[in-house]
Structures are given as structure tokens and as C-alpha cells.
Amino acid sequence: MIRISTGLDGTEISPMRAAEARLTLGVAAARTGDIDEAIGMGTTALEADRKSLPSLLLVADELDKELRARYPREAASPELISRSEPGHQ
């Protein structure tokens, strides 16, 4: 999904689809124990230029739950989680 959402020049044609795909990859990484990849994918997804917040929040909520359940004491987890909350700039 990320590849087909990106043009030949590297510009994201469908930034929301790519962001949702990154969040999903973040969930998968969290479930396999790769917290760095999970946080990296989540951070990249939530920094997308255009956001449909309701759509992203559905997928971000799943990553939030995984990070809280599996890595409650990791310093980067709360920072990423706060990015997905409504009103975060």
C-alpha cells in the first residue's frame, strides 16, 4: 500500500492510505516485539501532511493499545500515544 501510494518522484499520492498502512505495520511490529519499528512507523504515520483524523484515530487506537499493553514503561510509547490524541499539533 505504501509503495502504490507513492509517486515515482517520492511524493505521496495518497498520504492517508500510506499513513494507515504505516500504523498497521506499527501494530504488527509491536506484536512481534520490535518497539523501535512500531514507534518509527507510528511517528511517520502521524506526521503526515494531510490527515483525516477520524480515520487515522481508528488505526492509531490499535497501536496505542498494543504499546500500552506490551511496553508500558518505554519512554517513547507515551510520546507517540499523545500524538494520536485529538487536538495534538
Buried (B, 14 or more C-beta within 10 A) or exposed (E): EBEEBBEEEEEBEBBBBBBBBBBBBBBBBBEEEBBEBBBBBBBBBBEBEEBEEEEBBEBBEBBBEBBBEBBEEBEBBBEBBEBBEEEEE
